[in-house]
Amino acid sequence: MITQPFGVWLNCPATALAGNCRHNRCSGFPSASLSSIHPSTSSPTIQIVGGNQLGWHEKESSKLCSTLESVHEDFDWVKLEADLYHWTRPLRPVQWYPGHIAKTEKELKEQLKLMDVVIEVRDARIPMSTSHPQMDSWLGNRKRIVVLNREDMISTADRNSWANYYARQGTKVVFANGKLGTGTLKLSRLAKALVGDVNTKRKAKGLLPRPVRAGIIGYPNVGKSSLINRLLKRRLCNAAARPGVTRELKWVRFGDDIELLDSPGMIPMRINDQSAAIKLAICNDIGERSYDVPDVAAILVQMLARLPTVGYKALHDRYKVEADSFVSKTFVQKLALGLFNGDSHQAAHRILSDFRKGKFGWSALERPPRFYE
């Protein structure tokens, strides 16, 4: 039996609390410092600076946010991953490899040889699951920037945890929101700084200067094209909230000094890690035809029930369905009977859509390995 999550004994909706405390904001209040979470590893890029002196109401809300962040930090993510592994074992494997990917993957490998820097875009909710297992071998010693897109969809605790993880690895990381353009200026400056010596070396060889070449790569639907459009401040690359929109390589010019390569989503021909595959499905980073929607929604319900910022009570409050230790398909079926005339597919779509729209508050579905925390 799993202990009731924090939101229950606070006697207020967990989703509302999570929403107020997510991603560096306690709805209208100055942000509290989180240096106590990682006192020795905080970097200037992730410091959270406080505002004016807090009044009584703001202090109480700040305390509540800090408490929720602390609970989130103490959550056993390793156990959740172990549970997820067992939940996925009896399901039909999730596999998706459209024909255009095989063709463009070969072309991309050739183009990578021309790159001065590679910008790898990942989904901030699932950074590990949206990391291609062959990426390191493709890039070799080439300079790389990791962009965690959709940073508005994760909490401050998630953001700091991943920032510390990459800092300890020595990996350059930028948190971005491709839809709003957040992080694009920093990304542009970082890319130029990393390859600033390209034309210096060319000049020493008697060659004319050329634009820096940057390849933007990553899994399907992680926001690569949206990021490029925001960098260019105009829509040159097709972008939509579904996987598989970009189907060919495309070079675009960013000012006079950077050339960007937009690429289709690259995904392994066979996904061996089915826990990662389920998370790709939950976050809409893989084609829907590759998975059974009710199965994926059932696993999402089990994950949400265990997350400290959501819990059973939030599920019950939203859907008016009793959530107990036997959640999963039973929960989806009950919701289908109550709201969708028994249509489990529609019920599953509603649950997935609600998560993707932040109806349960914003939260990552995975954290860095414990060794780095």
Wavefront OBJ file of the C-alpha trace (Angstrom):
o trace
v 0.000 0.000 0.000
v 1.375 3.387 -0.937
v 1.239 6.198 1.605
v -1.131 9.022 0.761
v 0.816 11.868 -0.843
v 1.500 15.250 0.665
v -1.401 17.056 -1.006
v -3.955 15.000 0.952
v -3.039 15.893 4.490
v -2.547 19.529 3.585
v -6.302 19.510 3.054
v -6.093 21.465 -0.202
v -5.828 20.397 -3.869
v -2.355 19.161 -4.714
v -2.650 20.486 -8.237
v -3.288 24.005 -7.028
v -0.279 23.831 -4.721
v 1.934 22.418 -7.442
v 0.728 25.068 -9.851
v 1.559 27.895 -7.443
v 5.020 26.546 -6.699
v 6.097 25.383 -10.116
v 9.007 26.740 -12.046
v 10.361 29.606 -10.040
v 7.023 31.174 -9.263
v 4.643 31.209 -6.309
v 1.843 32.888 -8.234
v 2.508 36.554 -7.794
v 5.019 36.304 -4.950
v 8.782 36.929 -5.090
v 10.717 33.717 -5.598
v 12.383 32.167 -2.579
v 16.011 31.129 -2.716
v 16.613 27.435 -3.232
v 20.301 27.553 -2.337
v 19.584 25.345 0.638
v 18.731 22.473 -1.658
v 22.140 22.370 -3.343
v 24.305 24.765 -1.337
v 27.618 23.703 -2.854
v 26.617 23.232 -6.489
v 24.481 26.236 -7.369
v 25.720 28.154 -10.395
v 24.973 31.748 -11.436
v 22.746 30.492 -14.236
v 20.328 28.826 -11.858
v 20.314 31.179 -8.901
v 16.864 32.320 -7.863
v 16.968 35.865 -6.577
v 14.424 37.099 -4.061
v 12.413 40.302 -4.388
v 11.188 42.789 -1.801
v 10.566 41.868 1.808
v 7.668 39.434 2.109
v 4.486 40.197 3.997
v 2.725 37.668 6.220
v 0.635 36.149 3.425
v 3.612 35.962 1.099
v 5.770 34.395 3.834
v 3.205 31.684 4.476
v 2.894 30.947 0.758
v 6.670 30.908 0.412
v 6.947 28.434 3.304
v 4.341 26.212 1.635
v 6.203 26.312 -1.680
v 9.490 25.470 0.040
v 7.841 22.554 1.847
v 6.439 21.182 -1.405
v 9.838 21.516 -3.099
v 11.413 19.649 -0.160
v 8.890 16.831 -0.463
v 9.606 16.635 -4.189
v 13.347 16.395 -3.459
v 12.802 13.501 -1.014
v 10.693 11.529 -3.477
v 12.130 8.120 -4.437
v 12.576 8.482 -8.208
v 14.557 5.231 -8.391
v 11.574 3.281 -7.093
v 9.279 5.001 -9.586
v 11.578 3.925 -12.423
v 11.629 0.365 -11.073
v 7.828 0.337 -10.885
v 7.570 1.756 -14.386
v 9.802 -1.033 -15.689
v 7.438 -3.654 -14.248
v 4.309 -1.868 -15.475
v 5.589 -1.816 -19.059
v 6.669 -5.457 -19.247
v 3.255 -6.970 -20.090
v 2.391 -4.279 -22.655
v 2.839 -4.368 -26.405
v 6.253 -2.821 -27.164
v 6.188 0.796 -28.302
v 8.083 1.090 -31.587
v 7.954 3.923 -34.134
v 10.335 4.401 -37.037
v 8.783 6.219 -40.031
v 10.422 5.663 -43.405
v 11.697 9.233 -43.761
v 13.837 8.882 -40.619
v 15.989 6.081 -42.049
v 16.786 8.189 -45.116
v 17.493 11.445 -43.302
v 19.520 9.763 -40.541
v 22.128 8.759 -43.091
v 22.164 12.276 -44.571
v 22.374 13.835 -41.104
v 25.456 11.802 -40.186
v 27.194 13.214 -43.260
v 26.115 16.776 -42.453
v 27.332 16.447 -38.847
v 30.887 16.248 -40.194
v 30.474 19.873 -41.326
v 29.169 21.139 -38.000
v 31.124 23.483 -35.752
v 28.687 22.948 -32.897
v 25.700 20.653 -32.382
v 22.622 21.820 -30.483
v 20.817 18.789 -29.083
v 17.230 19.611 -28.110
v 15.552 17.484 -25.439
v 12.189 17.549 -23.685
v 12.764 19.092 -20.232
v 10.159 16.736 -18.745
v 12.129 13.661 -19.836
v 15.741 14.640 -20.658
v 17.116 11.098 -20.411
v 14.352 9.513 -22.474
v 14.831 12.085 -25.273
v 18.576 11.468 -25.536
v 19.428 9.328 -28.567
v 21.565 6.341 -27.468
v 23.899 6.795 -30.467
v 24.309 10.559 -30.124
v 27.737 10.420 -28.455
v 29.173 8.186 -31.172
v 27.720 10.451 -33.893
v 29.210 13.616 -32.424
v 32.622 12.368 -31.272
v 34.594 15.344 -29.931
v 32.359 17.905 -31.620
v 31.194 20.758 -29.381
v 27.682 20.289 -28.063
v 25.009 22.353 -26.325
v 22.081 20.589 -24.689
v 18.824 22.545 -24.823
v 16.096 21.470 -22.412
v 13.030 22.799 -24.204
v 9.617 23.288 -22.559
v 11.291 24.487 -19.376
v 7.957 26.087 -18.470
v 6.530 22.579 -18.025
v 8.778 21.580 -15.113
v 9.179 22.778 -11.539
v 12.012 24.828 -10.071
v 13.255 21.741 -8.215
v 13.340 19.792 -11.500
v 15.214 22.603 -13.217
v 17.847 22.948 -10.512
v 18.351 19.197 -10.305
v 19.054 18.925 -14.038
v 21.172 22.093 -14.090
v 23.408 20.669 -11.343
v 23.614 17.322 -13.124
v 24.848 18.838 -16.388
v 27.152 21.284 -14.596
v 28.928 18.392 -12.890
v 29.287 16.655 -16.229
v 30.743 19.790 -17.771
v 27.940 19.918 -20.349
v 26.697 23.274 -21.608
v 22.941 23.421 -21.023
v 20.304 26.021 -21.887
v 16.743 25.934 -20.570
v 14.353 27.192 -23.224
v 10.732 27.690 -24.192
v 10.561 27.448 -27.963
v 7.014 28.795 -28.110
v 7.828 32.040 -26.283
v 11.469 32.341 -27.276
v 12.840 32.116 -23.727
v 16.494 31.048 -23.749
v 17.085 31.684 -27.458
v 19.300 34.745 -26.895
v 21.477 32.844 -24.444
v 21.654 29.913 -26.877
v 22.774 32.179 -29.718
v 25.496 33.786 -27.597
v 26.706 30.437 -26.255
v 26.924 28.904 -29.743
v 28.973 31.871 -31.001
v 31.228 31.773 -27.947
v 31.942 28.047 -28.307
v 33.068 28.340 -31.917
v 34.565 31.825 -31.781
v 37.954 30.498 -32.872
v 36.703 28.998 -36.146
v 37.405 32.067 -38.275
v 40.544 32.885 -36.308
v 41.990 29.564 -37.439
v 40.750 30.130 -40.995
v 42.388 33.544 -41.112
v 45.690 32.054 -39.929
v 45.490 29.658 -42.883
v 44.771 32.488 -45.317
v 41.107 31.511 -45.732
v 38.125 33.853 -45.817
v 35.752 33.880 -42.832
v 32.521 31.878 -43.050
v 29.353 31.578 -40.964
v 29.422 29.241 -37.982
v 27.553 26.005 -38.768
v 25.214 24.737 -36.061
v 23.120 21.599 -36.361
v 19.894 21.379 -34.347
v 18.994 17.753 -33.707
v 16.858 15.720 -31.329
v 13.866 13.432 -30.946
v 10.551 14.089 -32.745
v 8.339 16.878 -31.405
v 10.817 18.229 -28.844
v 10.556 21.709 -30.397
v 13.535 21.936 -32.763
v 11.749 23.849 -35.531
v 9.965 26.158 -33.083
v 13.329 26.987 -31.520
v 14.800 27.860 -34.926
v 11.799 30.034 -35.797
v 12.232 31.908 -32.524
v 15.946 32.372 -33.160
v 15.210 33.743 -36.637
v 12.178 35.758 -35.424
v 10.219 34.508 -38.413
v 8.582 31.254 -39.466
v 10.923 29.491 -41.876
v 10.571 25.942 -40.549
v 7.331 24.018 -40.309
v 6.350 23.384 -36.693
v 3.351 21.692 -35.075
v 2.495 19.974 -31.791
v 2.856 16.464 -33.181
v 5.772 14.187 -34.129
v 6.964 13.811 -37.714
v 6.200 17.290 -39.142
v 9.791 17.996 -40.290
v 10.698 15.335 -42.850
v 13.906 16.584 -44.473
v 17.098 18.481 -43.668
v 16.940 22.233 -44.191
v 19.657 24.894 -43.911
v 18.619 28.384 -42.812
v 20.709 31.525 -42.304
v 20.725 33.276 -38.912
v 22.146 36.739 -39.524
v 25.539 36.935 -41.181
v 27.461 34.710 -38.833
v 25.444 31.513 -38.155
v 23.925 28.841 -40.397
v 21.408 26.504 -38.762
v 20.476 23.007 -39.891
v 16.920 21.951 -39.051
v 16.480 18.178 -39.054
v 13.657 15.655 -38.658
v 13.319 13.953 -35.298
v 15.890 11.194 -34.922
v 14.762 8.127 -33.003
v 16.350 4.648 -32.716
v 15.158 2.010 -35.153
v 14.332 -0.120 -32.124
v 13.607 1.312 -28.671
v 14.984 -1.178 -26.168
v 14.108 0.888 -23.099
v 10.329 0.561 -22.929
v 10.107 2.743 -19.823
v 11.566 5.556 -21.922
v 9.209 4.677 -24.788
v 6.162 5.027 -22.522
v 7.383 8.437 -21.353
v 7.845 9.486 -24.982
v 4.218 8.502 -25.581
v 2.978 10.343 -22.485
v 4.766 13.540 -23.568
v 3.627 13.198 -27.207
v 7.207 12.813 -28.458
v 6.422 9.728 -30.539
v 3.736 8.891 -33.100
v 0.389 7.858 -31.598
v 0.071 4.877 -33.924
v 2.993 3.271 -32.116
v 1.202 2.731 -28.806
v -2.082 1.754 -27.204
v -3.539 4.997 -25.828
v -5.503 3.439 -22.912
v -2.400 1.483 -21.810
v -0.251 4.626 -21.793
v -2.921 6.647 -19.968
v -3.218 3.897 -17.342
v 0.518 4.059 -16.649
v 0.377 7.857 -16.500
v -2.360 7.583 -13.847
v -0.118 5.327 -11.756
v 2.799 7.753 -12.104
v 0.671 10.778 -11.203
v -0.768 8.961 -8.200
v 2.760 8.527 -6.846
v 4.163 11.974 -7.634
v 4.198 14.138 -4.479
v 2.909 17.176 -6.373
v -0.154 15.326 -7.689
v -1.308 12.214 -5.808
v -4.575 10.286 -5.558
v -6.574 13.228 -4.248
v -5.804 15.413 -7.276
v -6.939 12.624 -9.614
v -10.153 12.197 -7.649
v -10.831 15.934 -7.465
v -10.439 16.370 -11.208
v -12.345 13.334 -12.463
v -14.591 12.432 -9.499
v -13.377 8.851 -9.806
v -12.221 6.929 -6.749
v -8.461 6.368 -7.039
v -7.116 3.569 -4.893
v -4.236 1.131 -4.969
v -5.864 -0.590 -7.932
v -5.543 2.409 -10.249
v -4.418 1.861 -13.805
v -6.821 0.478 -16.396
v -9.561 0.343 -13.773
v -9.334 4.104 -13.322
v -9.474 4.704 -17.092
v -12.481 2.394 -17.396
v -14.313 4.139 -14.543
v -13.671 7.515 -16.161
v -14.900 6.155 -19.504
v -18.157 4.927 -17.925
v -18.688 8.197 -16.070
v -17.952 10.735 -18.817
v -17.541 9.059 -22.200
v -20.282 6.428 -22.498
v -17.801 3.642 -21.885
v -15.294 4.797 -24.522
v -11.915 4.052 -22.902
v -10.046 5.570 -25.834
v -11.658 8.978 -25.300
v -11.113 8.758 -21.551
v -7.431 7.932 -22.092
v -7.051 10.862 -24.489
v -8.533 13.196 -21.882
v -6.045 12.080 -19.213
v -3.057 12.438 -21.556
v -4.292 15.801 -22.809
v -4.803 17.090 -19.263
v -1.238 16.154 -18.342
v 0.217 17.756 -21.470
v -1.715 20.967 -20.756
v -0.520 21.146 -17.160
v -3.886 20.471 -15.513
v -2.071 18.617 -12.713
v 0.625 21.280 -12.363
v 3.975 21.151 -14.131
v 6.399 18.395 -13.219
v 9.178 16.370 -14.829
v 8.673 12.614 -15.149
v 12.288 11.777 -14.435
v 15.269 13.074 -12.486
v 19.049 12.645 -12.892
v 20.752 9.507 -11.540
v 21.156 9.660 -7.765
v 24.943 9.667 -8.072
v 24.845 13.235 -9.398
v 22.347 14.704 -6.922
l 1 2 3 4 5 6 7 8 9 10 11 12 13 14 15 16 17 18 19 20 21 22 23 24 25 26 27 28 29 30 31 32 33 34 35 36 37 38 39 40 41 42 43 44 45 46 47 48 49 50 51 52 53 54 55 56 57 58 59 60 61 62 63 64 65 66 67 68 69 70 71 72 73 74 75 76 77 78 79 80 81 82 83 84 85 86 87 88 89 90 91 92 93 94 95 96 97 98 99 100 101 102 103 104 105 106 107 108 109 110 111 112 113 114 115 116 117 118 119 120 121 122 123 124 125 126 127 128 129 130 131 132 133 134 135 136 137 138 139 140 141 142 143 144 145 146 147 148 149 150 151 152 153 154 155 156 157 158 159 160 161 162 163 164 165 166 167 168 169 170 171 172 173 174 175 176 177 178 179 180 181 182 183 184 185 186 187 188 189 190 191 192 193 194 195 196 197 198 199 200 201 202 203 204 205 206 207 208 209 210 211 212 213 214 215 216 217 218 219 220 221 222 223 224 225 226 227 228 229 230 231 232 233 234 235 236 237 238 239 240 241 242 243 244 245 246 247 248 249 250 251 252 253 254 255 256 257 258 259 260 261 262 263 264 265 266 267 268 269 270 271 272 273 274 275 276 277 278 279 280 281 282 283 284 285 286 287 288 289 290 291 292 293 294 295 296 297 298 299 300 301 302 303 304 305 306 307 308 309 310 311 312 313 314 315 316 317 318 319 320 321 322 323 324 325 326 327 328 329 330 331 332 333 334 335 336 337 338 339 340 341 342 343 344 345 346 347 348 349 350 351 352 353 354 355 356 357 358 359 360 361 362 363 364 365 366 367 368 369 370 371 372 373
